[in-house]
Amino acid sequence: MIWPAEDLWLALVAKQPGITVEVLPAIDSTNTELMRRARAGQTEPVLLVAETQTAGRGRLGRPWHGEVGHALTFSLGLMLKPADWSGLSLAVGLSLARSLDPQGELGVRLKWPNDLWVKRPQTATGWGKLAGILIETALPVGMGYSADQGREQGRYCVVGVGINIAPPVAEGLSTAPLGLQDLQNGITAPEALMRVAGPLLATLLAFERTGFAPLQNAFNARDALRNLNVTLSDGRHGVARGVDAAGAMLVDTEQGQEAISSSEVSVRPV
């Protein structure tokens, strides 16, 4: 598989001086590798792409395995020091959705807090999962653990992305996966990476300056769960009402409207 590493680097270095682009044939997990490097003191900006992952990870520790050509798996790592980290995964998801489906005509929507879904009436749930996001951060080596130091010096942020390219074969999942090729015939992983990488880096740099609030309305316009009956992982039910300016999901429950900000809470349409 031919990757446009030099073209990617030229697009990214204009936004982030010093960034490098690495493409590896195989690795356990791009996120795991960049977190290892960060803990060893390597906090330079980098885009790390893997043709295949042997131990990819999703949210809540779920596995994500990418095979050559079947998925696009990469991580973007750089130092960030936003005033508020809230809503970062939503900003990342919005960036990906805009890059892959600029006008929304393909039906790419955002499932809080970090998945890209596409409406699929023929499936049991009515949705198919196109992509997932995993964000991790690390303090630079030698930095203390006080909150003030973290705000002043920032953290090394690793944004991991997994996008299905070929239609996946999977059973037993609550939301059936689908591939980008289901929406755009013949698109390849390198082509998809060229679409998403530059805008994603720009989104991260803008988030550092302004946070999530400027993106609230755009996220709500693509919110897959908005105005749907949903079930929370603790068994409660309610109606999803979009997200607030900090990226918390608003749910009307019997006890009133609640703002759910913990990414450990799973939300599913009824």
C-alpha positions as CSV (number, residue, x, y, z in Angstrom):
1,M,0.0,0.0,0.0
2,I,1.4,3.4,-1.0
3,W,1.1,6.2,1.6
4,P,1.5,9.8,0.7
5,A,3.8,10.5,3.6
6,E,5.6,13.5,2.1
7,D,2.4,15.1,0.9
8,L,0.9,14.6,4.4
9,W,4.0,16.0,6.0
10,L,3.9,19.1,3.8
11,A,0.2,19.7,4.7
12,L,0.8,19.2,8.5
13,V,4.1,21.0,9.0
14,A,2.6,24.2,7.7
15,K,0.2,24.1,10.7
16,Q,2.6,22.5,13.2
17,P,6.3,23.1,12.8
18,G,8.5,20.2,13.7
19,I,5.8,17.5,13.1
20,T,6.9,14.2,11.6
21,V,4.9,11.5,9.8
22,E,5.6,7.8,10.4
23,V,3.9,4.9,8.6
24,L,4.6,1.4,10.1
25,P,3.6,-1.9,8.6
26,A,2.4,-3.3,11.9
27,I,2.3,-2.3,15.6
28,D,0.4,-3.3,18.7
29,S,-1.4,0.1,18.9
30,T,-0.5,3.5,17.6
31,N,-1.9,5.1,20.8
32,T,0.0,2.7,23.0
33,E,3.2,3.5,21.2
34,L,2.8,7.3,21.4
35,M,2.0,7.0,25.1
36,R,5.1,4.9,25.6
37,R,7.2,7.5,23.9
38,A,5.6,10.3,26.0
39,R,6.4,8.5,29.2
40,A,10.0,8.2,28.0
41,G,10.2,12.0,27.4
42,Q,9.4,12.0,23.7
43,T,6.7,14.6,23.3
44,E,7.4,15.9,19.8
45,P,4.4,16.3,17.4
46,V,3.9,13.2,15.3
47,L,1.4,11.5,13.1
48,L,1.8,7.7,13.5
49,V,0.0,5.5,11.0
50,A,-0.2,1.7,11.2
51,E,-1.2,-0.6,8.3
52,T,-2.3,-3.1,10.8
53,Q,-2.7,-3.2,14.6
54,T,-2.4,-6.3,16.7
55,A,-3.7,-4.8,20.0
56,G,-5.7,-1.7,19.0
57,R,-7.8,-0.3,21.8
58,G,-11.1,1.6,21.9
59,R,-13.0,3.3,24.6
60,L,-13.5,1.4,27.8
61,G,-10.7,-1.0,26.8
62,R,-12.6,-2.5,23.9
63,P,-10.3,-4.1,21.2
64,W,-10.0,-2.5,17.8
65,H,-8.0,-4.6,15.2
66,G,-7.1,-3.1,11.9
67,E,-6.0,-5.3,8.9
68,V,-4.1,-4.1,5.9
69,G,-6.4,-2.1,3.7
70,H,-9.5,-2.8,5.7
71,A,-9.1,0.0,8.2
72,L,-7.4,3.3,8.7
73,T,-5.7,3.4,12.1
74,F,-3.6,6.3,13.2
75,S,-2.7,8.5,16.2
76,L,-1.8,12.2,16.3
77,G,0.3,13.3,19.2
78,L,1.2,16.8,20.3
79,M,1.5,19.0,23.3
80,L,-1.7,20.9,24.1
81,K,-2.7,23.3,26.9
82,P,-6.3,24.3,26.5
83,A,-8.0,26.1,29.3
84,D,-10.6,23.3,29.4
85,W,-10.3,19.8,28.0
86,S,-14.0,19.2,28.0
87,G,-15.5,18.3,24.7
88,L,-12.2,17.4,23.0
89,S,-13.5,14.0,21.7
90,L,-16.6,15.7,20.3
91,A,-14.4,18.3,18.4
92,V,-12.4,15.4,17.0
93,G,-15.5,13.5,15.9
94,L,-16.9,16.6,14.3
95,S,-13.7,17.2,12.4
96,L,-13.7,13.7,11.0
97,A,-17.4,13.9,10.0
98,R,-16.9,17.1,8.2
99,S,-13.8,15.7,6.3
100,L,-15.5,12.5,5.3
101,D,-19.0,13.9,4.6
102,P,-18.7,17.7,4.2
103,Q,-22.3,18.4,3.4
104,G,-23.8,15.6,5.5
105,E,-25.3,13.9,2.4
106,L,-23.8,10.5,3.2
107,G,-25.5,10.5,6.6
108,V,-22.4,10.5,8.8
109,R,-23.5,11.5,12.3
110,L,-21.9,11.8,15.7
111,K,-22.7,9.5,18.5
112,W,-21.7,11.0,21.9
113,P,-19.0,10.9,23.0
114,N,-16.6,9.5,20.4
115,D,-18.1,7.5,17.6
116,L,-19.1,8.2,14.0
117,W,-22.4,6.5,13.0
118,V,-24.3,6.3,9.7
119,K,-28.0,5.7,9.4
120,R,-28.6,2.1,8.2
121,P,-32.3,1.3,8.1
122,Q,-31.6,-2.3,7.2
123,T,-29.8,-3.0,10.5
124,A,-31.4,-4.0,13.8
125,T,-30.5,-0.7,15.5
126,G,-30.9,1.5,12.4
127,W,-27.3,2.6,12.7
128,G,-23.8,1.4,11.5
129,K,-20.6,2.4,13.2
130,L,-18.0,3.9,10.8
131,A,-15.3,5.1,13.2
132,G,-14.1,5.4,16.7
133,I,-11.9,7.8,18.7
134,L,-9.7,7.2,21.7
135,I,-8.0,10.2,23.4
136,E,-5.3,9.8,26.0
137,T,-2.9,12.3,27.7
138,A,0.3,12.2,29.6
139,L,2.2,14.7,31.6
140,P,5.7,15.4,30.3
141,V,8.5,13.6,32.1
142,G,9.7,15.5,35.2
143,M,6.5,17.5,35.6
144,G,4.8,17.4,39.0
145,Y,1.2,16.4,39.3
146,S,-0.3,19.6,40.5
147,A,-3.3,20.9,38.5
148,D,-1.7,24.4,38.2
149,Q,1.4,22.9,36.5
150,G,-0.7,20.9,34.1
151,R,-2.6,24.1,33.1
152,E,0.6,26.1,32.6
153,Q,2.7,23.6,30.8
154,G,0.0,21.4,29.1
155,R,-0.1,17.7,28.5
156,Y,0.9,15.5,25.6
157,C,-2.3,14.6,23.9
158,V,-2.7,11.4,21.8
159,V,-5.7,11.3,19.5
160,G,-6.3,7.8,18.2
161,V,-8.6,7.3,15.2
162,G,-9.9,4.1,13.7
163,I,-12.0,4.3,10.5
164,N,-13.4,1.2,8.8
165,I,-12.5,1.3,5.1
166,A,-13.7,-2.1,3.7
167,P,-17.1,-3.3,4.9
168,P,-16.3,-5.2,8.1
169,V,-17.5,-8.7,8.9
170,A,-18.6,-8.7,12.6
171,E,-21.3,-10.4,14.6
172,G,-22.6,-9.8,18.1
173,L,-22.0,-6.1,18.3
174,S,-24.6,-3.8,19.6
175,T,-24.1,-1.5,16.6
176,A,-23.1,-3.2,13.4
177,P,-20.0,-1.8,11.7
178,L,-19.8,-0.5,8.2
179,G,-17.0,0.7,6.0
180,L,-16.3,4.0,4.2
181,Q,-16.4,2.0,1.0
182,D,-20.1,1.4,1.7
183,L,-20.5,5.2,1.3
184,Q,-17.8,6.0,-1.2
185,N,-17.0,3.2,-3.6
186,G,-13.3,2.4,-4.0
187,I,-11.9,4.9,-1.4
188,T,-8.6,3.7,0.2
189,A,-7.1,4.1,3.6
190,P,-4.3,6.5,2.2
191,E,-7.0,8.6,0.5
192,A,-9.1,8.8,3.6
193,L,-6.0,9.8,5.7
194,M,-5.2,12.7,3.3
195,R,-8.8,14.0,3.8
196,V,-8.9,13.9,7.6
197,A,-5.3,14.5,8.9
198,G,-4.9,18.2,8.0
199,P,-8.3,19.3,9.3
200,L,-7.9,17.2,12.4
201,L,-4.6,18.9,13.3
202,A,-6.2,22.3,12.6
203,T,-9.1,21.4,14.9
204,L,-6.8,20.4,17.8
205,L,-4.9,23.7,17.5
206,A,-8.2,25.7,17.4
207,F,-9.5,23.7,20.4
208,E,-6.5,24.7,22.3
209,R,-7.3,28.3,21.8
210,T,-11.1,28.4,22.0
211,G,-12.3,25.1,23.5
212,F,-15.5,23.3,22.4
213,A,-18.1,26.0,22.8
214,P,-17.8,27.4,19.2
215,L,-18.5,23.9,17.9
216,Q,-21.6,23.2,20.0
217,N,-24.2,24.1,17.3
218,A,-22.3,22.2,14.6
219,F,-22.1,19.1,16.7
220,N,-25.8,19.2,17.6
221,A,-26.6,19.5,13.9
222,R,-25.0,16.1,13.4
223,D,-25.9,14.5,16.7
224,A,-27.1,10.9,16.0
225,L,-29.0,10.7,19.3
226,R,-30.7,14.1,19.5
227,N,-34.4,13.9,20.4
228,L,-34.2,10.1,20.6
229,N,-35.2,7.9,23.5
230,V,-32.0,6.7,25.1
231,T,-30.9,4.3,27.8
232,L,-27.9,5.1,30.1
233,S,-25.6,2.3,31.3
234,D,-27.0,2.7,34.8
235,G,-30.4,1.6,33.5
236,R,-32.1,5.0,33.4
237,H,-34.1,6.2,30.4
238,G,-34.6,9.6,28.9
239,V,-34.6,11.7,25.8
240,A,-31.3,13.1,24.4
241,R,-31.4,16.8,23.8
242,G,-28.0,17.5,22.3
243,V,-24.9,18.8,24.1
244,D,-24.1,21.9,26.1
245,A,-21.2,24.3,25.5
246,A,-18.9,22.1,27.5
247,G,-19.8,19.0,25.5
248,A,-21.9,17.3,28.1
249,M,-24.9,15.3,26.8
250,L,-28.2,16.7,27.9
251,V,-30.8,14.1,28.7
252,D,-34.4,14.7,29.9
253,T,-35.1,12.1,32.6
254,E,-37.9,11.6,35.1
255,Q,-35.8,13.6,37.5
256,G,-35.4,16.5,35.1
257,Q,-32.7,17.4,32.6
258,E,-29.2,16.1,33.4
259,A,-25.9,16.9,31.9
260,I,-23.8,13.8,31.4
261,S,-20.1,14.5,31.2
262,S,-18.5,11.3,32.1
263,S,-17.3,9.3,29.1
264,E,-17.6,6.2,31.3
265,V,-21.4,6.4,30.9
266,S,-22.6,4.5,27.9
267,V,-25.6,5.9,26.0
268,R,-27.7,3.9,23.6
269,P,-30.8,4.7,21.5
270,V,-33.8,2.6,22.6
